[in-house]
Amino acid sequence: MWSSLSSAATVIFWISPTAGSNPRTISAGRGVEPASDGDLRLPALCTQSAPFSSPAAADRGAQWHVSVRVNDEVLTGFRDRLSFRFLGIRYAPQPVRFGHSIPFEGNGGAAEALDFGPKCPQPDDTGGEDCLFLNIWTPFLPHNASVAAKRGLKPVMFWIHGGAFTSGSGNDTIFDGGSVASRGDVVVVNINYRVGSLGFLALNDGATNGNYGLADQINALNWIVKNIRSFGGDPSRITIFGQSAGAASVRALMASPKAVGKFAAAIPMSNLGGLYYGATYSKYYTIAEQVDVAAKPILDVTGCASAASQVDCLRNVPAAQFNKAAAARYLLILSPGPALPLRVMMGIVRDDAAPFIQYPKTTDQGDYLASLGFAPPPRPALFPVPDSTANATLNLYNGTSRLATDAEFRCADQATAAAGARGGRLGRAVFYYEFDRTYQTPAWPRIDVCEPPATAARPRGDASRPYLRCHSGELLYVFGNVAREGLPPRDDVDLPFARLVIDSFVSFARSYDQNPDPAFLAARGYTGTLSQVQSSRRWQPSTAAGLTMRVLDWPPYQFRELAQCDSLGLGLNYYING
């Protein structure tokens, strides 16, 4: 740390002493010398010398430690080049199995927040039930006066991971919030919550009502509302966002009476809904329905079906035993939801459903659709199979991916935006998008059609050539972690596009308008995004007067596939009339 003292003759900088050393000064004319008055207080200029971190390595040495007193304990995290990082913060004690979690209250002691906490139990038998931890990345740690005065507090982006409600955690390095916190000047939070049967199983006993994972999310929100000021975050400007099952969680929280007032805006990304597999996310089950679909097979495989107390029996079963039956992963409706006029941004990836259908083993469309459990489209001409003779099975797969994406993602999502904008339930405007450029995550879905084909000029993949833009393909852009994950840029657009995506999402969290503020971009030197903003049309929201979306990248278009959605019974009035 350096402090300066100027005179007419020279400028002197104080050098903060290290342990066991005396204060020193440095100046251009006299170099380094002992300080004459080490007690003199001066304004300070802080330099950032911490190294970058990566998924494989992070320097957590004591020289980078930072501590915050919060929730009646002292939490010690660390800083890297991009942000202050507090990982593995407990927000709830280990919950009783099939019981709602309770808030964690500090015990007056100290705790390390240097690494992730355990994941909740996963389908591969990893993780543990003491798993309710959250992670915070922040560009700003206020002193107490700032906390009290709300001066300089940042918007908060609260991430909820996906994973079909059966897997996943906030520990996934793709969701590392350092890049977003640094570039966007926001506080980023992500969480663990219970998944699978341990998170959502319900029984017909009047007490075991499910939705424990959703209650964990609300518990984590409560912790953030109470404590995020200490990390530089503004509790009145929380945006919840999530993808896939995380988007379904966001949608459920938007309708939950227990979440009222805990967030100001929402971004559900690639929310499933409509028909087939998507219907299991948009439908809220009654307890009786969930028992029939999920609980009975679990009770059978665990040997608890005839127990005097089924829940007591299930509480004594090893967690891995639940993986021998299909997970109870369904959200339940326990009470009617409130009217929540929120600021909402939402959207999909162009070919979201492609990884959810099997590659065809036949060239017969009828046989292929039957193998997927799909009914033939009522108007087949609206879903043509490409007629190229080069690869008949690929043509069939491509055409069916379009049908599946419309049926399970696009149509219900567009109908949600239309109903929200026209009815006012989602405020006066909804920002809607579709990603047409993706960088597929390495772990899933790992199918070639989700990667752009390699060419001599673009050996890592030519994103200008045809390829399927698949589910999860936006995540590396949204979190700005292509390079951090050790992945190469495929062309000269990947990194500028990631910056544009971050700037747009963060703009929504800051001002509830996804058009980045040119003054903010100019002040921070973000010339790439600034030039795009200045040269393209303004992103127009969907309103009662007109429905538009932004194709990422450019420009805005009307909603797509409207005739196809109408033919599937999922038109824009699907929720208004239903």
C-alpha positions as CSV (number, residue, x, y, z in Angstrom):
1,M,0.0,0.0,0.0
2,W,1.3,3.5,-0.9
3,S,0.4,6.9,0.5
4,S,1.5,10.2,-0.9
5,L,2.8,13.5,0.6
6,S,3.6,16.3,-1.8
7,S,5.5,19.5,-1.5
8,A,6.6,22.2,-4.0
9,A,9.8,20.3,-4.5
10,T,9.0,16.7,-4.6
11,V,6.4,13.9,-4.1
12,I,7.0,11.4,-1.4
13,F,5.3,8.0,-1.1
14,W,4.9,6.2,2.2
15,I,5.5,2.4,2.0
16,S,3.3,0.4,4.3
17,P,5.5,-1.6,6.7
18,T,5.6,-5.4,6.6
19,A,5.7,-7.4,9.8
20,G,8.8,-6.5,11.9
21,S,9.9,-3.6,9.6
22,N,9.7,0.2,10.1
23,P,7.9,2.6,7.9
24,R,9.8,3.9,4.8
25,T,9.3,6.5,2.1
26,I,10.3,6.6,-1.5
27,S,10.7,9.6,-3.8
28,A,12.2,10.2,-7.2
29,G,15.1,12.3,-5.9
30,R,16.1,10.3,-2.7
31,G,14.9,6.8,-3.3
32,V,13.9,4.6,-0.4
33,E,14.7,5.8,3.1
34,P,13.4,5.5,6.7
35,A,10.3,7.5,7.3
36,S,10.6,10.4,9.6
37,D,7.1,10.1,11.0
38,G,5.4,6.7,10.7
39,D,2.3,7.8,12.4
40,L,1.3,10.4,9.8
41,R,-2.1,9.5,8.2
42,L,-2.4,10.1,4.5
43,P,-4.8,9.1,1.7
44,A,-4.0,5.7,0.3
45,L,-3.6,4.2,-3.2
46,C,-4.1,0.5,-3.1
47,T,-2.4,-1.7,-5.7
48,Q,-3.6,-5.1,-6.7
49,S,-0.9,-7.6,-6.9
50,A,-2.7,-10.9,-6.2
51,P,-2.3,-13.5,-8.9
52,F,-5.1,-14.8,-11.2
53,S,-6.8,-18.0,-10.0
54,S,-7.9,-20.9,-12.1
55,P,-10.0,-24.1,-11.6
56,A,-6.7,-25.9,-11.0
57,A,-4.9,-23.5,-8.8
58,A,-5.5,-20.5,-6.5
59,D,-3.0,-18.9,-4.2
60,R,-4.8,-18.8,-0.8
61,G,-1.7,-17.7,1.1
62,A,-2.0,-15.5,4.2
63,Q,-0.8,-12.4,2.2
64,W,-4.0,-12.5,0.2
65,H,-6.4,-13.1,3.1
66,V,-9.3,-10.7,3.8
67,S,-11.7,-10.9,6.8
68,V,-15.2,-9.7,7.3
69,R,-17.2,-9.7,10.5
70,V,-20.7,-10.9,9.6
71,N,-23.5,-13.0,11.1
72,D,-21.7,-13.0,14.5
73,E,-18.5,-14.5,13.2
74,V,-15.4,-13.5,11.4
75,L,-15.1,-15.0,7.9
76,T,-11.7,-15.1,6.2
77,G,-11.6,-15.3,2.4
78,F,-9.0,-14.3,-0.1
79,R,-8.4,-12.1,-3.1
80,D,-7.2,-12.9,-6.5
81,R,-6.6,-10.6,-9.4
82,L,-10.3,-10.1,-10.1
83,S,-12.2,-10.1,-6.9
84,F,-12.5,-10.8,-3.2
85,R,-13.6,-14.4,-2.9
86,F,-15.5,-15.9,0.1
87,L,-16.2,-19.6,-0.6
88,G,-18.0,-22.2,1.4
89,I,-20.0,-19.9,3.7
90,R,-22.4,-21.8,5.8
91,Y,-26.0,-20.5,5.5
92,A,-27.7,-23.4,7.3
93,P,-26.7,-26.2,9.7
94,Q,-26.9,-29.7,8.4
95,P,-30.7,-30.2,7.8
96,V,-32.8,-33.0,9.1
97,R,-33.4,-35.3,6.2
98,F,-36.8,-34.5,4.7
99,G,-37.1,-31.4,6.9
100,H,-36.7,-27.7,6.0
101,S,-33.4,-26.1,6.7
102,I,-33.1,-23.4,9.3
103,P,-30.9,-20.3,9.2
104,F,-27.3,-20.6,10.5
105,E,-26.5,-18.1,13.3
106,G,-22.8,-17.5,14.0
107,N,-21.3,-18.6,17.3
108,G,-19.0,-15.6,17.8
109,G,-16.0,-17.4,16.5
110,A,-14.0,-17.4,13.2
111,A,-14.4,-19.5,10.1
112,E,-12.4,-19.9,6.9
113,A,-14.1,-19.1,3.6
114,L,-11.2,-20.2,1.4
115,D,-12.6,-23.1,-0.4
116,F,-15.9,-24.6,-1.5
117,G,-18.1,-26.5,1.0
118,P,-19.2,-30.1,0.2
119,K,-21.7,-30.7,-2.6
120,C,-25.1,-32.0,-1.7
121,P,-25.5,-35.8,-2.4
122,Q,-25.2,-36.5,-6.2
123,P,-26.3,-39.3,-8.5
124,D,-22.7,-40.6,-8.5
125,D,-22.8,-41.1,-4.7
126,T,-20.5,-38.1,-4.1
127,G,-21.3,-35.2,-1.7
128,G,-22.8,-35.2,1.7
129,E,-25.9,-34.0,3.5
130,D,-24.1,-31.2,5.4
131,C,-23.9,-29.2,2.2
132,L,-25.8,-25.9,2.6
133,F,-23.1,-23.4,1.7
134,L,-22.9,-20.4,-0.5
135,N,-20.1,-18.5,-2.3
136,I,-19.6,-14.8,-2.8
137,W,-17.4,-12.8,-5.3
138,T,-17.2,-9.1,-4.7
139,P,-15.2,-6.2,-6.1
140,F,-15.8,-4.1,-3.0
141,L,-15.6,-4.6,0.8
142,P,-17.0,-1.5,2.6
143,H,-16.0,-0.2,5.9
144,N,-18.7,0.0,8.6
145,A,-19.7,3.6,7.8
146,S,-20.4,2.7,4.2
147,V,-22.6,-0.3,5.2
148,A,-24.6,2.0,7.5
149,A,-25.0,4.7,4.9
150,K,-25.6,2.4,1.9
151,R,-22.9,4.3,0.1
152,G,-21.3,2.5,-2.9
153,L,-23.2,-0.8,-2.4
154,K,-23.4,-2.9,-5.6
155,P,-26.2,-4.8,-7.3
156,V,-26.3,-8.5,-6.4
157,M,-26.6,-11.4,-8.8
158,F,-27.8,-14.6,-7.1
159,W,-27.2,-17.7,-9.2
160,I,-29.1,-21.0,-8.9
161,H,-27.5,-23.9,-10.7
162,G,-29.4,-26.4,-12.9
163,G,-29.0,-30.1,-13.2
164,A,-32.6,-31.5,-13.6
165,F,-33.2,-31.1,-9.9
166,T,-31.1,-34.3,-9.5
167,S,-27.5,-33.0,-9.6
168,G,-25.2,-30.0,-9.7
169,S,-23.8,-27.5,-7.2
170,G,-22.5,-24.0,-6.9
171,N,-19.0,-25.4,-6.8
172,D,-18.9,-25.9,-10.5
173,T,-16.1,-23.8,-11.8
174,I,-18.0,-22.7,-14.8
175,F,-20.1,-20.7,-12.4
176,D,-17.1,-18.9,-10.9
177,G,-18.3,-15.3,-10.3
178,G,-15.0,-13.5,-10.4
179,S,-15.1,-12.4,-14.0
180,V,-18.7,-11.0,-13.7
181,A,-17.9,-9.3,-10.4
182,S,-14.8,-7.6,-11.8
183,R,-16.1,-6.6,-15.2
184,G,-19.6,-5.7,-14.1
185,D,-18.9,-4.1,-10.7
186,V,-21.5,-6.3,-9.0
187,V,-21.6,-8.9,-6.2
188,V,-22.1,-12.5,-7.4
189,V,-23.5,-15.2,-5.2
190,N,-24.1,-18.9,-5.9
191,I,-25.4,-21.6,-3.7
192,N,-25.7,-25.3,-3.0
193,Y,-29.2,-26.7,-2.4
194,R,-30.5,-30.2,-1.9
195,V,-31.3,-32.1,-5.1
196,G,-32.9,-35.4,-6.1
197,S,-35.1,-37.3,-3.6
198,L,-33.4,-35.7,-0.6
199,G,-34.5,-32.3,-2.0
200,F,-38.0,-32.9,-3.3
201,L,-39.5,-36.2,-2.0
202,A,-43.0,-35.9,-0.6
203,L,-45.2,-38.4,1.2
204,N,-48.9,-38.7,2.0
205,D,-48.3,-38.3,5.7
206,G,-49.4,-34.7,6.2
207,A,-45.9,-33.6,7.2
208,T,-43.4,-34.6,4.5
209,N,-44.4,-32.1,1.9
210,G,-41.3,-31.9,-0.3
211,N,-39.8,-28.7,-1.9
212,Y,-36.8,-28.9,0.6
213,G,-34.4,-27.8,-2.1
214,L,-36.6,-24.8,-3.0
215,A,-36.8,-23.9,0.7
216,D,-33.0,-24.1,0.9
217,Q,-32.8,-21.5,-1.9
218,I,-35.1,-19.2,0.1
219,N,-33.1,-19.8,3.2
220,A,-29.9,-18.7,1.3
221,L,-31.8,-15.6,0.0
222,N,-32.6,-14.8,3.6
223,W,-28.9,-15.0,4.5
224,I,-28.0,-12.8,1.6
225,V,-30.7,-10.1,2.4
226,K,-29.5,-10.0,6.0
227,N,-25.7,-10.1,5.4
228,I,-24.7,-9.0,1.9
229,R,-24.1,-5.4,2.9
230,S,-20.9,-6.6,4.6
231,F,-19.7,-7.8,1.3
232,G,-20.5,-4.6,-0.6
233,G,-23.9,-5.8,-1.9
234,D,-27.2,-3.9,-1.9
235,P,-30.0,-6.1,-0.5
236,S,-32.6,-4.0,-2.2
237,R,-31.1,-4.8,-5.7
238,I,-30.9,-8.6,-5.8
239,T,-31.4,-10.3,-9.2
240,I,-32.0,-14.0,-9.1
241,F,-30.9,-15.9,-12.2
242,G,-30.6,-19.6,-13.1
243,Q,-30.5,-22.0,-16.0
244,S,-32.5,-25.1,-16.8
245,A,-33.7,-26.5,-13.4
246,G,-32.2,-23.3,-12.0
247,A,-34.6,-21.4,-14.3
248,A,-37.5,-23.5,-13.0
249,S,-36.3,-22.5,-9.5
250,V,-36.4,-18.9,-10.5
251,R,-39.9,-19.2,-11.9
252,A,-41.0,-21.0,-8.7
253,L,-39.5,-18.3,-6.5
254,M,-41.3,-15.6,-8.5
255,A,-44.5,-17.3,-7.4
256,S,-43.6,-18.2,-3.8
257,P,-45.2,-16.3,-1.0
258,K,-42.1,-17.0,1.1
259,A,-39.8,-15.2,-1.4
260,V,-41.8,-12.0,-1.6
261,G,-39.6,-9.0,-1.1
262,K,-36.3,-10.9,-1.2
263,F,-35.3,-10.0,-4.8
264,A,-36.1,-7.3,-7.3
265,A,-35.5,-8.9,-10.7
266,A,-35.3,-12.3,-12.2
267,I,-33.6,-14.0,-15.2
268,P,-34.8,-17.5,-16.0
269,M,-32.5,-19.0,-18.6
270,S,-33.6,-21.9,-20.8
271,N,-36.6,-22.8,-18.7
272,L,-38.3,-26.0,-19.8
273,G,-42.0,-26.1,-20.3
274,G,-44.8,-27.2,-22.6
275,L,-44.9,-30.8,-23.8
276,Y,-43.1,-34.1,-23.2
277,Y,-40.0,-33.8,-20.9
278,G,-40.5,-30.1,-20.6
279,A,-43.9,-30.5,-19.0
280,T,-42.3,-32.0,-15.9
281,Y,-40.7,-28.6,-15.2
282,S,-43.7,-26.3,-15.9
283,K,-46.2,-28.4,-14.1
284,Y,-46.5,-28.0,-10.3
285,Y,-47.5,-31.4,-8.9
286,T,-49.8,-32.0,-6.0
287,I,-48.4,-34.2,-3.2
288,A,-50.7,-37.1,-4.3
289,E,-49.4,-36.8,-7.9
290,Q,-45.8,-36.8,-6.8
291,V,-46.3,-39.8,-4.6
292,D,-47.7,-41.8,-7.5
293,V,-44.9,-40.7,-9.9
294,A,-41.9,-40.8,-7.6
295,A,-42.4,-41.7,-4.0
296,K,-43.9,-45.2,-4.4
297,P,-40.9,-46.6,-6.4
298,I,-38.5,-45.0,-3.9
299,L,-40.4,-46.6,-1.0
300,D,-40.2,-49.9,-2.7
301,V,-36.5,-49.9,-3.5
302,T,-35.6,-48.7,0.0
303,G,-37.8,-51.3,1.7
304,C,-39.8,-48.5,3.5
305,A,-43.2,-49.0,1.8
306,S,-44.7,-51.0,4.7
307,A,-42.9,-49.2,7.6
308,A,-45.0,-47.8,10.4
309,S,-43.3,-44.5,9.8
310,Q,-42.1,-44.2,6.2
311,V,-40.2,-41.0,6.8
312,D,-38.4,-42.4,9.8
313,C,-37.5,-45.4,7.8
314,L,-36.2,-43.2,4.9
315,R,-34.1,-41.1,7.3
316,N,-32.1,-44.2,8.2
317,V,-31.5,-45.3,4.6
318,P,-27.9,-44.6,3.3
319,A,-28.1,-41.6,0.9
320,A,-26.7,-43.7,-1.9
321,Q,-29.7,-46.0,-1.7
322,F,-31.9,-43.3,-3.2
323,N,-30.0,-43.5,-6.4
324,K,-31.4,-46.9,-7.1
325,A,-34.7,-45.4,-8.1
326,A,-35.7,-42.5,-10.3
327,A,-35.3,-39.3,-8.3
328,A,-38.2,-37.4,-6.9
329,R,-37.4,-34.2,-8.7
330,Y,-40.7,-32.5,-9.0
331,L,-41.7,-29.1,-7.7
332,L,-44.9,-29.2,-5.6
333,I,-47.7,-26.6,-5.3
334,L,-48.5,-26.1,-1.6
335,S,-50.2,-22.8,-1.7
336,P,-51.3,-20.2,-4.2
337,G,-48.7,-17.7,-5.3
338,P,-48.9,-13.9,-5.0
339,A,-49.0,-11.4,-7.7
340,L,-45.4,-10.3,-8.2
341,P,-44.8,-7.5,-10.6
342,L,-41.1,-8.0,-11.3
343,R,-38.5,-7.0,-13.7
344,V,-37.8,-10.0,-15.9
345,M,-35.4,-10.9,-18.6
346,M,-35.6,-14.4,-20.1
347,G,-34.8,-16.5,-23.1
348,I,-33.4,-19.7,-24.6
349,V,-30.6,-21.1,-26.7
350,R,-31.6,-21.7,-30.3
351,D,-31.5,-25.5,-30.2
352,D,-31.9,-26.1,-26.5
353,A,-33.6,-29.5,-26.8
354,A,-31.0,-31.1,-29.0
355,P,-29.1,-32.9,-26.2
356,F,-32.4,-34.3,-24.8
357,I,-33.3,-36.5,-27.7
358,Q,-31.4,-39.6,-28.9
359,Y,-29.7,-39.6,-32.2
360,P,-31.8,-41.6,-34.6
361,K,-31.1,-45.2,-35.5
362,T,-33.5,-45.0,-38.4
363,T,-34.3,-42.7,-41.3
364,D,-38.1,-43.1,-40.9
365,Q,-39.5,-40.0,-39.2
366,G,-42.5,-41.8,-37.8
367,D,-40.5,-44.5,-36.2
368,Y,-38.0,-42.0,-34.8
369,L,-40.7,-39.8,-33.3
370,A,-42.4,-42.9,-31.8
371,S,-39.1,-44.0,-30.2
372,L,-38.8,-40.5,-28.5
373,G,-42.4,-40.6,-27.3
374,F,-43.3,-37.7,-29.6
375,A,-46.6,-37.5,-31.4
376,P,-46.4,-36.6,-35.1
377,P,-46.7,-32.8,-35.5
378,P,-50.2,-31.8,-36.4
379,R,-48.9,-29.8,-39.4
380,P,-45.8,-31.6,-40.6
381,A,-45.0,-29.0,-43.2
382,L,-44.1,-26.6,-40.4
383,F,-41.4,-29.0,-39.3
384,P,-39.7,-30.1,-42.5
385,V,-36.8,-32.5,-42.4
386,P,-33.9,-31.1,-44.5
387,D,-33.8,-33.0,-47.8
388,S,-30.0,-33.1,-48.3
389,T,-28.9,-36.6,-49.2
390,A,-25.5,-36.3,-47.6
391,N,-26.6,-37.6,-44.1
392,A,-30.2,-38.7,-43.8
393,T,-30.0,-39.5,-40.1
394,L,-28.4,-36.1,-39.3
395,N,-31.2,-34.4,-41.3
396,L,-33.8,-36.2,-39.3
397,Y,-32.1,-35.3,-36.0
398,N,-31.8,-31.7,-37.0
399,G,-35.5,-31.4,-38.0
400,T,-36.6,-33.2,-34.8
401,S,-34.3,-31.0,-32.6
402,R,-36.3,-28.0,-33.9
403,L,-39.6,-29.7,-33.1
404,A,-38.3,-30.7,-29.6
405,T,-37.0,-27.2,-28.9
406,D,-40.3,-25.6,-29.8
407,A,-42.3,-28.1,-27.8
408,E,-40.2,-28.2,-24.7
409,F,-38.6,-24.7,-24.5
410,R,-39.4,-21.9,-27.0
411,C,-43.2,-22.0,-27.2
412,A,-44.0,-22.1,-23.5
413,D,-41.2,-19.5,-22.8
414,Q,-42.6,-17.1,-25.4
415,A,-46.1,-17.6,-24.1
416,T,-44.8,-16.8,-20.6
417,A,-43.3,-13.6,-21.8
418,A,-46.4,-12.7,-23.7
419,A,-48.7,-13.4,-20.8
420,G,-46.5,-11.5,-18.4
421,A,-46.1,-8.4,-20.6
422,R,-49.8,-8.3,-21.6
423,G,-51.2,-9.0,-18.1
424,G,-48.7,-6.9,-16.2
425,R,-47.7,-9.7,-13.9
426,L,-44.1,-9.4,-15.0
427,G,-44.1,-5.7,-15.1
428,R,-44.7,-3.5,-18.1
429,A,-41.9,-5.1,-20.2
430,V,-40.0,-8.3,-20.5
431,F,-36.5,-8.5,-22.1
432,Y,-36.4,-11.6,-24.2
433,Y,-33.4,-13.1,-25.9
434,E,-32.2,-16.1,-27.9
435,F,-28.6,-17.2,-28.0
436,D,-27.5,-18.0,-31.6
437,R,-23.8,-18.3,-30.7
438,T,-22.7,-20.8,-28.1
439,Y,-19.5,-22.4,-26.6
440,Q,-20.5,-25.8,-25.3
441,T,-19.4,-26.7,-21.8
442,P,-16.8,-29.6,-21.8
443,A,-18.6,-31.9,-19.4
444,W,-22.1,-32.0,-21.0
445,P,-23.7,-32.9,-23.4
446,R,-20.5,-33.9,-25.3
447,I,-22.1,-34.6,-28.7
448,D,-20.4,-33.5,-31.9
449,V,-23.4,-31.7,-33.3
450,C,-23.2,-29.1,-30.5
451,E,-19.7,-28.0,-31.7
452,P,-19.0,-26.0,-34.8
453,P,-17.1,-28.0,-37.4
454,A,-13.4,-27.6,-37.6
455,T,-11.9,-26.2,-40.7
456,A,-8.3,-25.6,-41.9
457,A,-8.7,-21.9,-41.1
458,R,-10.5,-22.6,-37.8
459,P,-9.1,-25.8,-36.4
460,R,-10.9,-25.3,-33.0
461,G,-14.3,-24.9,-34.8
462,D,-15.7,-22.4,-37.2
463,A,-18.7,-20.8,-35.4
464,S,-19.8,-19.2,-38.7
465,R,-20.7,-22.6,-40.1
466,P,-23.9,-24.6,-39.3
467,Y,-24.0,-26.3,-35.9
468,L,-26.6,-26.9,-33.2
469,R,-26.7,-24.3,-30.4
470,C,-27.3,-26.6,-27.6
471,H,-28.5,-26.5,-24.0
472,S,-25.9,-25.0,-21.6
473,G,-24.0,-23.5,-24.5
474,E,-24.5,-19.9,-23.1
475,L,-23.0,-20.5,-19.7
476,L,-19.4,-19.9,-20.5
477,Y,-20.3,-16.6,-22.0
478,V,-22.7,-15.5,-19.2
479,F,-19.9,-16.1,-16.6
480,G,-17.1,-15.0,-18.9
481,N,-15.1,-18.1,-18.1
482,V,-14.0,-19.4,-21.5
483,A,-10.4,-18.5,-20.8
484,R,-10.5,-19.3,-17.1
485,E,-11.6,-22.9,-17.9
486,G,-8.5,-23.2,-20.1
487,L,-10.5,-23.3,-23.3
488,P,-9.2,-21.6,-26.5
489,P,-11.0,-18.8,-28.3
490,R,-12.2,-20.3,-31.6
491,D,-12.0,-17.0,-33.4
492,D,-11.7,-13.3,-32.8
493,V,-15.4,-13.1,-31.7
494,D,-15.6,-15.5,-28.7
495,L,-14.0,-13.2,-26.1
496,P,-15.6,-9.9,-27.3
497,F,-18.9,-11.7,-27.4
498,A,-18.5,-12.9,-23.8
499,R,-17.8,-9.4,-22.7
500,L,-20.9,-8.1,-24.5
501,V,-23.0,-10.8,-22.8
502,I,-21.7,-10.0,-19.3
503,D,-22.2,-6.3,-20.0
504,S,-25.8,-6.9,-21.1
505,F,-26.7,-9.2,-18.2
506,V,-25.1,-6.9,-15.6
507,S,-26.8,-3.9,-17.1
508,F,-30.1,-5.6,-16.4
509,A,-29.1,-6.3,-12.8
510,R,-28.0,-2.7,-12.3
511,S,-30.8,-0.7,-14.1
512,Y,-33.4,-3.4,-15.1
513,D,-32.6,-2.5,-18.7
514,Q,-30.4,-4.8,-20.7
515,N,-29.0,-2.1,-22.9
516,P,-25.7,-1.2,-21.3
517,D,-25.2,2.4,-20.3
518,P,-22.7,4.0,-22.8
519,A,-21.3,6.3,-20.0
520,F,-20.6,3.3,-17.8
521,L,-18.9,1.5,-20.7
522,A,-16.8,4.5,-21.6
523,A,-15.8,5.2,-18.0
524,R,-14.5,1.6,-17.6
525,G,-12.8,1.5,-21.0
526,Y,-15.1,-1.2,-22.5
527,T,-14.6,0.0,-26.1
528,G,-15.6,-3.3,-27.7
529,T,-19.1,-3.4,-26.2
530,L,-19.4,0.4,-26.5
531,S,-18.9,0.2,-30.3
532,Q,-21.5,-2.6,-30.6
533,V,-24.0,-0.6,-28.5
534,Q,-23.4,2.5,-30.6
535,S,-23.6,0.7,-33.9
536,S,-26.6,-1.5,-33.3
537,R,-30.3,-1.0,-32.7
538,R,-31.4,-0.6,-29.1
539,W,-32.7,-3.8,-27.5
540,Q,-36.4,-3.4,-27.3
541,P,-38.4,-5.2,-24.6
542,S,-41.6,-7.1,-25.2
543,T,-44.6,-5.2,-24.1
544,A,-48.4,-5.4,-24.5
545,A,-48.0,-3.4,-27.7
546,G,-45.5,-5.7,-29.3
547,L,-43.4,-8.8,-28.8
548,T,-39.7,-8.6,-29.7
549,M,-36.5,-10.5,-28.8
550,R,-32.8,-10.0,-29.2
551,V,-30.9,-12.6,-31.1
552,L,-27.5,-12.8,-29.5
553,D,-25.8,-11.7,-31.6
554,W,-27.7,-9.0,-33.4
555,P,-30.3,-7.7,-34.2
556,P,-33.7,-7.8,-32.5
557,Y,-36.4,-9.9,-34.2
558,Q,-40.0,-10.8,-33.6
559,F,-40.6,-14.0,-31.7
560,R,-39.7,-17.1,-33.9
561,E,-41.7,-20.2,-34.8
562,L,-45.1,-18.6,-34.1
563,A,-47.0,-20.8,-36.6
564,Q,-45.2,-23.9,-35.2
565,C,-46.1,-23.0,-31.7
566,D,-49.7,-22.5,-32.6
567,S,-49.8,-25.9,-34.3
568,L,-48.6,-27.5,-31.1
569,G,-51.2,-25.8,-29.0
570,L,-48.6,-23.7,-27.4
571,G,-49.3,-20.3,-28.9
572,L,-48.7,-16.9,-27.3
573,N,-52.1,-17.1,-25.6
574,Y,-51.3,-20.5,-24.1
575,Y,-51.2,-19.1,-20.5
576,I,-53.6,-16.3,-21.0
577,N,-56.4,-18.6,-22.2
578,G,-55.4,-21.6,-20.0
